Amino acid sequence: MRRNRAPLPAMPYGADSLSLGAVRGGARRVGARMTLAARCCQAETGPRCGGLRQRRSRRPAGGPNRPCPAPRSWAPLEAPVGVWAPLAIVTLLSFASRFSRLSEPPHVCWDETHFGKMGSYYINRTFFFDVHPPLGKMLIGLAGYLSGYNGTFPFQKPGDRYEHHNYIGMRGFCAFLGSCLVPFAYLTVLELSKSLSAALLAASILIFDTGCITLSQYILLDPILMFFLMGAVLSMVKYNSCADRPFSARWWFWLNLTGVNLAGAIGVKFVGLFVVLLVGLNTVYDLWKLLGDLSLSLVTLGKHLLARVFCLILLPLVLYTTQFAVHFAVLNKSGPGDGFFSSAFQSRLIGNNLHNVSVPEHLAYGSVITMKNLRMAGGYLHSHWHLYPEGVGARQQQVTAYLHKDSNNLWIIKKHDSNTADHLDPASSVEFVRHGDVIRLEHKETSRNLHSHQHEAPMTRKHFQVTGYGINGTGDSNDFWRIEVVGRKAGKRIKVLRSQIRLIHLATGCILGSSGKTLPKWGWEQVEVTCTPYVKDTPNALWNIEDHINPKLPNISLDVLKPSFPEILLESHMVMIRGNSGLKPKENEVTSKPWHWPINYQGLRFSGINETDYRVYLLGNPVIWWLNLVTIGLYLLMAICTTVAIKRGVQLTAELKELSKVLLHCGGQIMLGWLLHYLPFFMMGRVLYFHHYFPAMLFSSMLTGITWDTLLKFCVEHLSCSVRRRVYLYGMLTLMLLIVFSFYLFHPLSYGMVGPMASDPKSPMAGLRWLESWEF
């Protein structure tokens, strides 16, 4: 063996620049003990829990056909130092790159204005609304609280200086989770490919990517989401490797940890569902293989199924629900999020005008009421003395939706064929309003009736105009409305807060609703109310009774009408889903399209615009991103060729068979992860941003490590042993040096630029603006 040994650099198999002397020594000891299989044997890739044992050759050591040694990274290392020393190095580099200059700039950057503010809300226990589930913001708030931040900084807009406020704790928490992505990727690729070179290449890509560094250094949800996402993938791969030891302690540990990480991913953002789908498909495939194993009894198959149902379905659901229970328990004070939710929901919040209030429970004729629209941030049914302008439908009194409490929100409910005075007579009996009744609504301040006709609405085409009409409550038949309660039968009473009602115009059959469109200045920029002829049970066309005044009825505490936990859980999800679908770009904000992302077409300004500003620009390392893009095409080509070769019965050596298995099975899992985290964005109607691609980028980076490692091994398979090692080593070394050098060129994007813009020859970024769409 010694006569074949070539002088080794600091670290073989493509990570020489790290100078791991410990790995060299460990590799020599391992090489001295190992008997290698013929033609530079490959690692055994069977489904073993430890998974890092070497298959021994049965060929005699001597003779003219004696095998030559393979590059040491081609076989898993038995000595712990061979695996853990590189892991320690890449982890150290990851933390160093993320925590470097963490305090810069000392002002609010990009979406810190949202998520930093939400962390403050948790510290102050103030209720707010966000389109994402609560876990990420809760963790940010907890990190701020534990690090001494008192929740008083307003986070009003990007550029506001933090001054004396302690923001490092929240940034540091996000940087810590972002730093963990590198060792997660390293361990995942190592477990899948059993190749240290592939793992090191994937880890290096994430260490030296400027986009991943930037996204990890600020108070954002993205590093938290990607932490749980990568944790779920690593746990899934680990419990797959324990397939030959089902129901062992290790198997249960990784299976349960997969469920915990799935709950974490969904609890940060709804796009965490993509990794749930990935794990679900892996589980279905796993169970399908077990079903074909005739050595397993039906009882054992049932145990496998129940274990996965408990750990991958029930456990994540329980943890996810618990997150919302904590969220609602902590945020118990009235705040800026109240108006997005129903009146019944608001009655839970301390400081809200509905908290601890007593009102009559059932609606009766003669009652003075307010009606709140159920659409997100829906306003109160409102009217005022101002008329619609000339040319906008009939010149009658305006009816709008108003977002704030006001005396002009008050209406008197009365029968369509009687006067208000009849119901207010103390001697008259109380008559309750019931599902299916025909009513009139009289505006209390102006004494005009709620009215509609076939004139077109001011903003929404094909909808009818809604006005205030009549004198002292006297109008015409166009003032008649049928009141209906969703899900109730005719004759049932209508409850305050709880009943969802719709008003159907008797003459035209249209439904009273709020379009959500803002009226011009003549409408005081309030929200348009229309009568829609399209009969749908959308939130825009549903209302609830909030305020209810009737001296002839006994009052009850609204505590009796408070919704249950399942009801507020369901309502919060409906509001989040509607909020997500309705997201619109802010003024002067840079949005993007999914096809822009893999090609690194356009970045995002995190901080600064002018030469005097401290500028940070979110953009992926161009060399890395374009290498990832090329690798996706290369992987598909290699996978197709390999599949065709196997289908045609081409005779492959044992080493090529193992490489084909790694390429198709292990690489296929990562490729599926990339597709699931990228393609759904083409079908989304909401506004999209560049940072949405980064979960998919994690998969493409791992795929790059596996693909290039496999390609180089394929290429050197038929070379002589003396040449094989050098070609493989130089190939991996070239890729590594290219990645490191590109990081040296583009690192100011992450760590800050001050001075001339890239278009100025004196700028340190001069000549590096390779695409016109890059704005640094």
N, C-alpha and C positions, 0 to 999 in steps of 0.2 A: 504493500500500500504506500510506503514512503516514497518509492521511486516515481509514483504518479502524482505526488502532491506538488501543486504549484504554489508559489508565494501568494499569500492571501492579503488583500487590503484590510482596512480596519473593520469593515463589515461586508461580508459577501452578500450575494443575491440582492443587489440593487439598493442598499442603504448604507453605502460605504461612508458617506459624509457624516454619519452619526458617530463613528469611531468607537464601536462597542467592543472593547477588549475582552470584556467578560463573555460576550457571545463567542468570540474567537476561541477562547480557552474552552468554553463549554462545548463548542462544536468539535474541537479536536478530540475531547474525551469521548464524545458520542461517536465520532467517526472511528475511533479506535475500537469501540465495542461492536459496531454494527457490521453485519454481513449484508452487502447490498445485492438486490436482485439483478438479474441480467439486464444489460443495456441501461445502466444508470437508473436503477429501480425507482419507482414512484411510491408515494405513501399509500397505505391502505386507507380507503375512504369509507369503510363500512360504518354502519350506525352504532358506534360505540360511545358509551357515556363519556369515558375519558377521551377516546377518539384520537390519541396521539401516540399509538404504538406502531412499530415498524414491522412489516412483513419480512420474515427471514427467507433468504434464498436457500434452496436445497441443492444448488449446484456446488460441486467441489471447489475448494478455494484455488487449487492449482490448475495448470493446463494452459494451452494456448488460447482458449476462449474465456479466460478469466475476465470478469466484468471490470470496467473502469469506474471510478467513483463519480457520482453525480454531484452537481452543485448542492451544497449542504442545505440550501433552503428548499430543495425539492422534496425533502423528507421531513416530517414533523420531528421536532427535537424532543428527545426523551428527558433530557436534563431540564429542571425547572428554569434555570437561568436562560436557556435558549428561547423560551417563550416570554418569560416575565421581565427580563431585562429590556428587550425592545419595547414592551408595553409600558414600562416605567419611563423610558425615554420619550416616547410619543406623547404620553400623558403630561410629562413635564413641559414639553414644547407646546402642547395645546394650552395648558394653563398660562404659560408665559406669554403666548401670543394674545390671549383673550384679556388678561389682566394688565397688560402693558398700557400705560397712559389711560387707565380706566376713568380717571377723574376729568379728563379732557373731552369735550369742552365743558366748562362749569355752568352750562345753561341748558335749558330744555331743548331736546332734539326730536324732531319729527313726531312720532306717535307717543312719545313720553308724555305729551300734553294730555293724552287720554288715559293711558294705563297708570301713570304716576298719580293722576287725579283720582282714579278709581281705587288705588291703594290707600289714598288719604280718606276716601269715603269709608272704607272698612275700618280704619283706625278710629274714625269719628262715629261709626255705626249709622251712617246716613244712607238712606235708600237711593239707589240710582238704577238706570237701565243701560244695558249693553246688549249688543246682538250676539255675544259669545257666552257660553256657559261660564260659571263663576270661578272655577278652580284656579286658573292662572292669576286672576286679579287678587284672589284671597291670599295666594302664596306671596305675591308682590307686597301686599299690605302687611302680611306677617313678617316678611323680611325687613321691611321698613320699621315696623314696631320693635322688633328684636334688636335692630341696629341703632335705635335711639331717635328715629324720626318721629315727630309728634303730630304729623298729619295736617299742618297749618299752611304749607306752601300751596298756592292756588293753582299752579300748572295751567295758566290761562292761555299761553300761546308759545310756539317755538321761539327761542331766543331769550326768554325770560331767565335772568341769572338766579342761581340757587342761593347765592349769598351765604348766610350762616346755616342754612338748612342741610341736614344730613341726608344726602341722596346716594352716597356711595354704597350703602347697605343694599339698596334695591338694585342698583347696577351690578354690584358684586354677586348677588344671588343669580341674576340672569347670566352673568359671565361664567359662573361656576357650572350651571347646567349646560351652557353652550360648550364649555371645555370638555364635558363628559361625552360629547358626541364622538370625539376622536377615538378614545379607547373602546367605546361601544362598537364603532365601525371596524376597528382593528380585530376585536374578538369575534365579531360576526363573520368577517371574511376568513379569518383563520379557521373558524369552526367549519365553514362551508367548504373551503378549498384545501385545507390542511397545508397551506403554503404560506410560509412566513414572508416571502417576498410580496405576494399578493396583498397580504394584510398591511405590510409596511407602505406599499404604494397607495392603497386606499386611504390609510391614515395620513400620509403626507399630503395628499390632495386636500383633505379637509383642514389640516394644520395651516397650509399656506394659501388657502383661498381667501381673498380679501372680503368677499361677500359674507362668508360664514363668520369671519372675525367681526365685521361691522355689526351684523345682526345680533351677535352675542353680547355686545358691550353696552347695550342701552336697555331701558326699562320697557321691554316689549314682551308680548306673548309668544313670539316665534321660538326663542330658545327653550322655553318651557314646553311648548308643543313638541318640538323635535326631540327633546330629552325623553319624553314618554313614548314617542313613536319609535325611536331607536331602541329604547329599553324593551318595548314589546317585540320588535324584530329579533333582538338578541335572545330574549327569553324563549321565543318560538323556536329558533334554531337550536338552542341548547336542549330543550325538552325533546326535539326531534332526534338529537344525537343520543338520547337515552332510550331510544325505542326498544333496544334489546333488554332493558331493565325496567319494564313498566311497573308502576305502583311502588317503586323504590323512593327513598327519601329525596334523592336528587330529582327524580322525575316529577314528584309532587311539588317540589320547591319551584322548579322552572315553570311548570304549568300554572301554578297559582300566581307567580310573579308576572306571567303573561297577562292574566286577567286583571291584575292590579294596574299594569301599565296601559292596558286598553281603557280602563276607566279613567285614568289620568289623561290620556290623549283626547278622549271625547269631552272630558270635563274642562279642557282648555279652549278648544275650538271644535265646531261641528265637522271640520275636515278630518278630524281624528277618526271619523267613520271609515275613511279609506283604509287605514291600517287594520281596522276591525274586519273589513272585507278581505284583506290579505290573509289574516290569521284564520278567518272563516273558511276560505278556499283551501288553505293548507290543511285545516282540520278535516274537511270533507274528503280530501285526497287521502289523508292518513287513515281515516275510518274505512274508506273504500278498499285500501290495501289490506287492512285487517280483516275485512269481510271475506276477502279471497284466500285468507290463510286457513286452510281446512284443519290445521292442528289446534285452532282455538275453538273452545266450546262457545255456545250461545250465551252462557252465563258470563264468560270472560268478555265477550263482545259487548254485552250489556253494561258491564263495569266500565269498560273503556268509554262507552257513550255517555254514561252518567257522570263520569269524572270530567269529561269535557263540557257537558252541560252545566255542571256546577261551577267549574273554574273559569270557563270562557263566556258564560252567559249570565248565570245568576250572580256570581261574585262581582263582575263589573257593574251590573244593574244596581246591586245593593250599594256599592261604593259611589256610583254616580248619583243615586238618589240621596245618599247621605251628604254629598257635597251641597246639594240644594237645601237640605234641612239646616245645615250649618249657615249657609248663605242667608236664609230667611231669618234665622235666629239672631245673627249678628246685626244685620241691617234692619233694625226695628224702628228707626226714626224717619219721619217724613223728609223727603229730599227731592232733588230734581227729576227723579224717575217716576214720581207718583202718577203724573198725567198719562203715562203710557199704559196704565193698567186700569182695570174696572173699578167702579166705586166700591164694590164689596172688598176687593183687594186692598184698596186704600184705607178702609176702615180699620185695618190691622195696625197701621203705622202711627206711632206716637207723634203728636204735633199736627197731624192731618185734621182738617176741619170735620171729618167724619168719625174721628176716633172718639169713643165713649159718648156718642151722640144718641139721643132717644127720638124716634119718629114713629108714626103709625106704620104698622106692618103691611097692610093691604090697601091698595089704591081705591079711592071712593070718589064719586062725583062731587064737585065743588072743591076738591083739594087743589092747593097751589103746589106745583111741582117744578123740578128741573129735569131735563132729559139729556143724558150724556151718550154720545155716539161711541160704539164699541171698537171702531177702527183704532189702530195704533195712534196715540196722541190725538184721539178724537175729541172734538170740542163739545160744548153745550149748545143745544138748540137755542137760538138767539134772534132777537129782532130789535129794531130801533126806529126812530122817526124818519130816518133818511129813506128816500125813494130810489128805485133803480133809475139810472140816467136815461135820457132820451135815446131811443134806438136799441136799448137792451131789454127786450121783451116788453111786457106791460109796465107802465110807469106806476108801479104800486110799491108798497113798503118792503124794504129789504128783509130777507130772512137768511141768516148765516149760521155758521158754527163758530163759537168763540171759546178760546182755550182757557179762559180765566173765569173765576167767580164774578158775577155781576147781577145787579137787580134786573137787567134786561133779559136774563135767562129764565125768568119766572113765567109760567103758563098756568092757566086755570082749565081744568078738565071738566067738560059738561056734556050732557046728552045732546044729540044732534037736533032734538025737537023741543028743548026746554031752555029756560034762562038760568043764569048762575044764581040769581037770588032765590030761586026755588030750593036749591040744595043748601044754601047758607041759612035758611030759616031754622032757628033752634027747635021749632016744633016738628019739623019734618024728620022723617026717619032716615037713617044712613043707607045709601044704596051703593054697593060696591061695583066697581068696574070689572067686567069679566071678559075672558077670551072670546072674541067674535063680536063684541059690541061695536056699534057705530057711534062715534063721538065727534065733538068739536074741541079744538084747543084755542083758547082766547089768550092773547098776549096781555099780561097783567098791566104793564105800563102804558100801552097804547090802545088797549081794548079792540085790537084787530084780530081777526081769526086767521089761523094757519090755513093757507089757500094754495091751490095749484090749478093749472090750466095747460092748454096745449101750446103755449108760447115756448120757444126754445130757451133752455137755461143759458146764463151769460157766458159760461166757460166751456161746458161739456156739451158737445153736439149730440143730438138725438135724445137728450134728457129734457124733461119739462121744467119750467121755471116754478119756483116756490116763492110765495109772497105773503104779506100780511094784508088782509082785505076786510072791508066792512066798517061799520060805525057802531061803537058801544056794543060789540058782540053780535051785531046783526049783519049777516052776509048773504050768501046764496048756497046752492047745493054743492058748489066746488069747495066748500069748507068741510065736507063730511069725510071722515077717515074711519076705516075699520081697524080696530086694534087686535093684534094677534100675538100670542106668546109662543115662542119656539118650543116645540115638544109638549104642548099642553092641549087638552081637549076643550071643546066648547063649554062655556059656563064656569070654568075655573077662575078663581080670583087671581089678581096680579100682585106679586110681591115687590116691595121696594128693594132695590139693589140686586136681588137675585134673579128676577125674571128678565129674560131677553125678549124685547118686544119689537114688532115692526108695525108701521102705520101704512095701510094700503088705501090709496085715494079711491073713493067710491066711484067717481065719474069716469076716470081714465084707467084705473087698474094699476097705476104706477106705484112704486114704493118710495117712501121718504128716505133719503140717505145723504151722506156727505161724500163728495167726490174727492176730497183731499186737496183740491186745487185752491191756490190763494187768489183772492179777488184783487183787482187793481185798487188804486188809492180811493176811488169813489166808494168802494166797499170796505174801506178802512183796513185793507189787507187781512181781512178775516177769511175763513174757509167757506167755500161755496157749498150750499145745500141745494140739492136737486130732487126731482121725483123721477126715478128711473123706470122705464117700461120693461126692463129686463129683470124678471123675477128671479132673484138669487139670494140665498141666505149668507151673504158676505158680511163681514163686520161693518162695512160701510153703510149697510142698510139695517143694522140692528141697533137698538137703543136700550138703556136701562133707566129706571126712575132713581134719582139720587136724593135730592131734597124733597120732602113731603110734609106739607103743613095742612092740618085739618083739625080745628078745635073740637070737633064732635067725636073724634076717635081717640082711644087711649094710645099712649106712646109706649114703645118697647125699646130696650137698649139694642144698638146695632151689634153688640157682641153676640147676640143670638143668631144674627144673619151672617156672621163672618164665615168665609169659605174654609173648607177643610184643607189639609195639606195636599192631598191628591188634586184638589181643584186648583189651588194656586200653582202647583207644579205644572199642571196641564196648561194653565193660562200663561205662565211665564214662557213656556216653550212655543206657544202660538205667537206670542208677541215677539220673541226672538226670531222665529222663522219669517214673520212678516217684515221685521226690521232688516234682516239680511237681504231679502229679495228687493227691498226698497232703497238700498244704499245707493247714493248718488255721489259723484266726485265733488270735492270742495273746490272753491274758486282757485284757479291757477294751479290745481293739483295735477301731477303727472300720472296718468293711468296707462295701462298697457294691455296688450292682447296676448293670449297664451302662446301664439307662434313666435312672439318676440323673445320669450324667456330662454329657451335652450341656446339660442344664438347670442345671448348677452347683448341684445339690441339696444337696450336703454336702461339706465339705472334710476336711482332715486336720490334726491338731495336730502341728506339728514341734517345738515347744518351749513349755513352760510351761502352767500351768492356772490358777493363782491370780493375784490382783491384784498381788502382789509379784513375780511371775515375769516374765522377759523372754519375751513370747509371740510366736511366729511361727505363722501359720496358712496352710496351703496351700489357697487358694481362687482360682479364676479371677476376673479382673476381670468383674463381673456384666454390665456394659454390653457388653463385647466378646463374652462367651460367648453372651449372648442375641442379639446382632447376628449372630453366626455361625450360631446356630440358625435365626433368621428367614431368613437368606440361603440356607440349604440348601433350605428350602421355596420361596423366591423363585426360586432357580436352576432347580429342577425345573419350576416353572410356566412360566418363560421358555423353557426348553428344549423343553417340550411344545408351547407356542404357536408357537415358531419352526419346529419340525419339521413341525407341521401346516400352517403357512403355506407352507413350501417344497414339501411333498407336494401341496398343492392348487394349486400353480403360481402363487402370488401373485408379482407382479413386484416385485423388490427392486432398489433402487439399488446401485451398486457398493460404496458405503460400508456399506450394510446387509448386503450379502452377506459382506463382510469381518468385520463384527461378528458375524454369525451363525456364521461359521467359528470365530472365537475362542471364542464362547459354547459351541458344541457340541463342537468337537474339543479345544480346550485346557482349557476348563472341565470337559469330560467326563473328561479324564485325571485332573484333581485330584479330581473327585467320586468316581471309581473308587478312588483312593488312600484317601479318607476311608472309603468302604464297606469296603475290605479291612482297614483298621486298626481298625474299630469292630465290625462285625457278628460276627466270629468269637468275640468274648467272650460273646455270648449262648449259645454252645454249649459253653463251658468249664465243667467241673465243679469246678475248683479255686477257692480263695478269691480274691476280686478286690478291688482298691483303686482309689481315685479317680485315682491317678497313671497308671494303665494307659491312660487316655484321651488323654494328651498327644500321642503320635504322631499320632492322628487329628485332634487339635485343630490341628496344624500345617497339615494339608491343608484343614481348614475355614477357617482364616485366609487361606490363599492363595486359596481359592474366593471368599471375601468380597471381596478386592481385585479379582478379575476380574469378578465378577458386578455389583458396584455401578458399576464403571467402564463396563461394557457397558450397563447399564440407563440410566445418565445420558446416554450417547451416543445410545441409542435414543430417549429422551424428548425430546432437544433437536433431533432430526433435522429436524423440520418447522418449527422456529422460525426467526425471522429471525436473520441473522448477528449483529446487535448484541446480541440477547437471548441467543442460544445460548451464547456464551462465558460470560456472567455466570451463567446458570443452572447450567451445568456446574461452573464454578469454585465457586459458593456451595454446591452440593451436596457436592462433595468436601471443601470447607473445613468444612462443618457436621459431617461424619463425623469428620474429624480432630480438631476441637475437642472433640467429644463423647468421643472416646477419651482425649484428654489430660486432660480435666476428670475423667473417671471414675477415671483413674489417680491424680490428685491426692487424690481422696476415699479411695481404698482402698489407697494405697501402704503404710500402717502394717502391713497384713497381711504384707507381705514383709520390711519393714525393721525390724519389731519394735514391740511395744506394751507399755508399762509403765503401771500405774495401773488405774483403774476399768474394769470390764468394759463391753461395749457396751450392756448394759441400764441402766447408770447414766447419767443426763443429763450428768454431768460428764466422761464419757469422750469422747476425740476421735473414737471410732467410734459415738457415740450417734446413733441414727436411721438407721444404715447396715446394721443387721441386718434385711434385707428378707425373709429367710426364717427361720422358726423352727428349721430344721435346721442353720443356721449356728451354730457353737459358738465364737465369739470374743467 
